[in-house]
Amino acid sequence: MDDGLVVAQGTLEECRAGLLTSPLLALLESQDAPQVVDATDEHNKQEYTGGVLAAHAPAAGRTLVEDETKQMGSVSWAIYKVYQLATGGVLFWAMVIVTRLVLLRLSIGADNVLRLWGTGRPEAWSQSHIWDLRGAPALLTGMAIPVDLADRESLLKAASTSLNSKIVSQYSALLAPIAVDAVLRVIDPASAKNVDLRDVRVVKKVGGTIDDTELIDGLVLTQNVIKSAGGPSRVEKAKIALVQFQLSPPKPDMENQIVVNDYRQMDKILKEERTYLLNMCKKIKKAGANVILIQKSILRDAVNDLSLHFLAKLKIMVIKDIERDEVEFVCKSTGCKPIADIDSFTEDKLGYADVVEEVQSHGSRYVRFTGAKASAKTVSVIVRGANGLVLEEAERSLHDALCVMRCLVKKRALIAGGGAPEMEVSHQLAKHANTLTGMRQYCFQAFAEALEVIPTTLAENAGLNPIAIVTELRNRHALGETTAGINVRKGAITSILEENVIQPLLVCTSAIELAAETTRMVLKIDDIVTAR
């Protein structure tokens, strides 16, 4: 025959449908539609080898098609595009050579060529990751160990694991119990499903060492008590008011100058200011407040010497320059409500604490509120350190331990660390991929290989030989040791649970789910438009 062939193996109906709908035929520039004949017919059996269906296409060689068909005799479904340009068929032969090399390199059948070409759009590949999303978390859950929030030892092991890789790892025996106790005090362990870490306030103070870090059940303020006028520095049975107005004489909104040339007018102005401030202080005392917290103002002085004098006479403690971002925590801790003006200063807006006192420790001072009666539970952690760098590192490490505890509250299960869960999931997905065909097989294999990046990176960071370590780790999991992981300290593969290296199950499942979702999102991007 002079014409080329587009070949497909299968029943007559399947091949006809595949040939007419294949995206490859859309590229054919033939004038006439392909003519489909049944090669299994006795009349055509000698002309078309392999028991295939042949369709005529413009100018191509039948010999190559027959050779490819014989090589892929086990192929159940294949379509080849055969095309020859009028210039001598250079594009055709180049395409044939490239296609043959790709098929031999990938060792895939022509049925998968059609499946990957015809339905292998980014959306299809993206959708296939849903299978991995269903399987991987299920495997991790099967490996997990349920944990109860009453099991303090397990909680301490999880918190210590997160601290052992930090610069402050030598203080993990101190910081881990602080993180565990801080979270357990702000929640109800029996019914809690989440933890609001804003209920745990970390205060950094330079002075001392990390060993002096302490947990306080209540509120801690870094501002100092104003004692210049002789006010108290300790108040028992404190009634606390948080005011957002200034205890100073009123000023006009615009800058004005008042010129006074008569001493009697001057005395009158001073007397009016004195009366104005005295009346404000009397209203505060009448409401029953004995501790005043004044929010920081950028307009004018929050409090002046005369008002401090009156408040000191009334035995009222004054703490000024409360930051705006501290107002919510102060209100939650003490039960008070912000007061915007003196006219709305009432007793029902006051908070309560057993003791409010200024404490001096290691060369610095802070105000401590204990015995608060607020409905919300809050705690404060005072982190000590010799300098700012140590304080920053200690705060970051403590925050990581708090996040570990939050994960355990959300999903109460622990899993081994050291790359053990990732390698086990990789082994199980690769094993399952061998039972699949088509695009799903390649997706499962690629997903399994990607998970090995975790133990590989862990081995590299530990200064170990990643090839030898990961190979041994893969072999141990193939033998059924599901908890085998990388022991960084020993530089070998050991049972990681015996080393007390554990992590929350939610960390692993969230990482895999987010990675797969991100991959799906990227695969769905058709193009990128640069905006200028």
N, C-alpha and C positions, 0 to 999 in steps of 0.2 A: 504494500500500500504506500501511497505517496504522502498521505496525511499522518500527522502525529497522533498520539493516543493520550487520553486521560483515563487512567485505570483505577478501578475500585473493586474490591473483593467483597462478596456477600450475595444476598438474594437479589433478584432483579428489581424488586420494589425498593429495597434499601439503597441499592446503588443509584437507581434513577433519582430517588429523593436526595441523596447526598450530592450527586453531581449537579443537580439543578439548583441546590441551595448553598453549595460550598462557596465561601468567599474567594477561593482561588479562581473559580470560573468567572467571577466578576472582573478579573484582570485580563481575561482573554479578549483579544481584539478581533475575533473572527466575525465575519459577516453573518454566518449562519449559526443557529443554535446547535449545540453538540447532538450528534446522532447516537442514541444509545442502542446497543445490540446485546443479545444474550450470548456470551461466549461459551456457555455450557451446552448450547445447542449443537447437535451433531454436525450441522453445516459449518459452524464457526469454530469447532473445537480445534481443528488443525491450524486455523489462521491466528487464533488468539490463545496463547498458551496460559497454563496455570489455572484454567477454570475461572476466568475473571470476566468482568463486564468492561467493554471498551467503548469509548466515545471518540469520534473523529474530531480532531482539532487541526488548525492550520499547521502545515509543514513541520514535522518533527520525526525523530527516529524511533522506530518500534523496537529495535534491538535492545536499546538501553532500558526501555520499560520492561521488556521481558526479563532482562538480567536482574533488575531490581525486584521484580515480582518473584523470581526464583529464590533470591536471597532472603526475602521476607515472606516465605511461604506460610509461616505461622501467623501472619498478620490477618486480623479479622476485618479490618476496615481501613482502607488507605485511598487517598486521592493524590494524584500527582498532577501538578500543573506542567504542561509541556507547551512551550511557546518558542517561535522562531521569528526573528525579525527579518525583514526583506533585505537587510544588508548582509546576510550571510549566516545568521544564527549565532552570533557571538554571545549575546545576552543569554540565549537558551543554554548553550553549553556551559557558560560560567555558572548559571543558576543550578544546573544539574550537578556540577562538581562540588559546589558549596553545599548543596543539599545532602549529597552523599557523604561528605566529610562530617557534617553536623550529625547525621544519623549514626554513622559509625562511632563518632566521638562520644555521643550521649548514650549509645547502645539502647536506643528506644525504638519501638515498633512504629510502623507507619500509622497504626491506629491512634497512637498517642500524638503523632504529628498532626493529624487532623483535629484531634481533641484539643490540643494546645493551641493550634492555629485558629481553629474555628470558634472555640469557646474560651480561649485563653486570654480574654481581655482583662485589663486590670481589675474590673469589677468582679470577674469570676475568681481571679486569684485572691482578691480581697475577701470575697465571701468564703473561700475555702479555709481561711484562718479561724472561722467560727468553730470548726471541728477541733482545732487545737485549743481554743478557748474553753471548750467544754471538757476536753480530756485532761489537760494539764492541772487545773485546780482540783479536779477530782482525785488525781493521783497524789497530789500533795496532801489533800485532806485525809486520804487513807494512810499516809505515813505519820500524820500528826498525833500528838499526845494531848488529850484533853487536860485542862488545868482549871483549878478552882481558885478564885481570888482569896480564899481563906488559906491556901497553901503558900505560906510566906516563903518557904525555902525555894520553891520553883520560881516565884516572882523575883527573888533576889538573884538567882542564877541568870535569868533573862536580862535583868538590869545590869548585872556585872559583865555579861558578854558584850554589851554595847559600850561599856566603859573601858574594857581591857585593851582596846585598840587606840585609845586616846593618850595624849601626853600625860594626863592626870591618872593614868591607869593604876599607879601605886596607891591612889586614894579611893579606889573602887569599893573597898570595904566600908568606907564612910559615906560616899555619895549614893551608892545603890540603896541602902536602907532609907536615906532621906527621900529619894525619888519614889520608892514604894509607899512609904508612910504619907507623903504629900498627896499622892493620888487617892489612896484609900480614905483619907480624911475628908476629901471634897466630894465623894460620891457615896451612894448606897450600894455596897458590893452585891447585895442580893438582887437588885433590880436595874442597876445602871447598864446602859448600852453604849454610852459614850462619856468622854471626859472633856470638859472645857478647861484647857490649860491656862486660860486667862484667870482662873480662880487660884492659880499658883503664881505668886509674885516672887521674882528673884531680885534681890537687892544686893548690889556689889559695893563692898567697902574695902578700901585699901588699908592694910594693916594686918599683922598676924600672918598666919599660914592657912592653907586649905584645911588643915586639921581643925581650925576654929570655926568652920562652917557649921551653921545650926539651923534647925527647922523650928519655926515659931507658929503656933496655932493662933493666928490672928493677923493683925495689920502692923506693918513696919513702915515708917516714913523716914526718909533721909534728911528732911528738913529739921532744923533745930528749934527748940522752944525759945521764944523771945523772953529774956529775963532782964532786959536792960532797965525796966521800970520796977523790978522786984516782984514779978509775977511768979506763980507756983511752977515747979517742974515735975510735980507728981500729983495726980488727982485720982482719988478712989471714987467708985460709983459715978463714973463720968457720964455726963449727958453731953453729947457731941453735936455741934452745929457746923455745917459746911456752908459758908456764905460766899456769894458771888458778887457782893457789893463791897465798897471800900469804907473803912472806918476812918474817914478823913473828911475835912470840910468840902462841900460841893464846889465845883468849878464850872465856869461856862464852857459851852462846846467850842467856842472860838477863842482865840487868844486875845485877851483884852488887858489893858493896864488901868489900874485904879490909882489915882493920885490923891493922897490924903494929906492935907496941910494943917489939920487941926487935931491936937492930941485927944480931944474928946471924941472925935469920930473914930480915931484909932482904937480907943478903949471900947467903943460901941461894937466895932467889928470883931475884936477879940472876944468880947463877951458873948456875941451871937455865935461865934464858932464854938466857944466853950459850952454854951447851952445846947447847941445842936449835937455835939458829940456826947455830952452827958445824957441826953435823952435817949440816944441810940444805945448806949451802954446799959441804961436802966431797963429798956425793953428787952435786951438780951438776957439780963439777969432775971427779969420777971418771968420769962419763958422757961427758966430753969436750967439754961445752958451753963456749964462751967468749963467747957473746952471749945474753943473757936478755931476752926480751920478756914483760912482765908485763901481763896483761889487767886493765883497770880494774875496781875493786871499789867497791861502795857500802857495804859492811859495815864495813870498817876499812882502815887504811893498808896499801897493797900491799907496802910495804917500809919498814923503819925504818933509822935511822942505823947501828945496830950491824951489821945484815946487809949494808948497803952497804960498810961498812968491811971486812968479811970478803971480799966479792966483789971489792973493789978490790985487796986483797992477793993474791987468786988471779988477777988480770989478766982479769977477766970484765966485759964491757960490759953495762950495765943500761939498758933503756929501758922505762919504765912507762906506764901509762894507755893501753894499746892498746884501742881501742873494740871493742865486740862485733861491729859490722858490718864491721870490718876484718879479723877473724880468718880468714874464708874466703879473702880475697885474699892475706893473708900466707902462709897455708899453701900455697896454690896456687903462689905465686911462689918460695918458698924450699924447698918440699918437706917442711916440718916438720909435725908432728902436735900438736894441743893436748894438754897434760899436765895432768890434773886434780889429782894429788896427788904428793907427793915419792916415795912408794913405787913409783910407776909411771914414774919418771924413768929412761929407758933410752936407749941410744945410737941405737937404730933409730927413735926419734921425733924425731931432730934433723934440721934442714935444713942446707943448705950454700950458701955464697956466697964468691966470691973475695975481695971486699973489702966491709967494712961501715964506713962513715965518716960523720962529721958534717960537713956542708958549710955554710959561711956565705956568703951571697950577697945583695947589695942589702939589707942590714940585717936579714935573717932567716936562721934556721938550719933545716935539715932533715937527716934521716938517709937516706943512699943506699945501697942494696944492689945491687951489680953482680956479674955472673958467677955467677948462681944456677944450680944444676944440677937444678932441678925439671923433671919431664917436661912440665908445662903451660907454655905460653908466655904471658907477661904483660908489659905495658909500662906505664909511668907518664908522664904529661905534667904538667909543672910550668908552670902558667899564672901569668904575672906581670902586675901592673897597679898603677896609682897608688892606687886605692881600691877599696872593695868593689863599687861599681856597675860599674866597668869589668871587674872579675873575673867578676861574674855574667854580664854580656853576652858576654864572651869564652868562658866555659864553655858557654853555650847555643849560641853559634855553632859552636864546635868539635864539640859533640854533634850538631848538624844535619849537619855534614860527615861525621862518623862514620856516621850513619844512611844517608847517601847511599852510602857505601862498602859498607855492609851490604846495601843493595838491589842493588848491582851484583854482589855475591857470590851472592846468591840467584838473580837473573835477570840474566845477563850480556849486557845490551843497553842501548843508549842511544837516546834519542829527542829530537827538537827541543823547545825550550821556547817561551816567549812566546805561549802560547795556540794554537800551530800544530796540535798533535795533536787538541785538543778541537774546533777548527773543522773540521779534515779529517774527523773522525768524524761531526760534525754534518752536514756536507755529504753524506757518503756515505749516512748513514741517511735523510736527507730525500729523497735521490735514489731510494733503494730503496723508500721509503714510497709513491712515486708508482706503483709497479708492483703495490701490494697493494690489497686491498679489505677493507671491514669494520673490525672492531675493531683488527686488527693495524696497519692504516694509521694510525689515530689514535695508537696507542701509539708507533709509530716516529717520527711527526711530533713528538709531545710530548717524546720522549726527545731528539730532535735539537735542538729549541728550547732545552731545558734546558741542553745542553752549551755553548750560546753565552754562558751566564752567566760562564764562566771568562774569556774574552777581554774581556767587557764590564767585569767587575770589575777586571781588570788595567789596562785603559785608564783607568778612573775613579781608581784608586790612583795612576796616573802623572800625573794632571792633564790627560789628553787628552780630546778629544771622543769619548765612547764610541760615539755613533751613527755618526759619520763613520768612525771607525777600524774598527769591527766590520763596517760595510757594505763598506769597501774590502777588509778581510780576507776576507770571504765571497766577494767578487768574484774575488780572487786565487786562492782555492782552487777556485772554479768553473772557472777557466782552467787548472787542473792544477798549480799551484804548491803542492805538499804541504808544503813546509818554510817557507812564508811565515808570519811571526809578527810580533808587536808589538815593535818596537824602542823601548824606553822612553827610551833616551838620545837617539835621533834624533827621536823623536816621529812615526815613520812605520812603514809596513809594509815589512820587508826579509826577505831569506832569513836566517832565524835561525841556521842552522847556520854560516854564514860569520861570525857574530858570536860563535861559541863559546858560545852559550847552549843547553846541553843538560841533560838530566835522565834519571834511570834509567827504563826502561820500566815497572818494577814499580810506581813511584809512580802513573803514569797508570792502569794497569790496576786496581790496587787501589782507587783512588779511585772509578772508575766502577763496579766490582763492588760495593763497599760501599754506594755511594749507591743503586744499584738494589735491593740486598737490603734496605736500610732502607726504601725506598719500598714494596717488597712487604710488608714486615712491618707498616707503618702501614696499608696498604690492607686488611689482613686483620683489623684491629681493628673489631669491631662496636660496642662501647660501652666507656665508661670508667666504672668504679665508683670513686667517691671514698671513700677509707678515712680514717677519723678516729681 
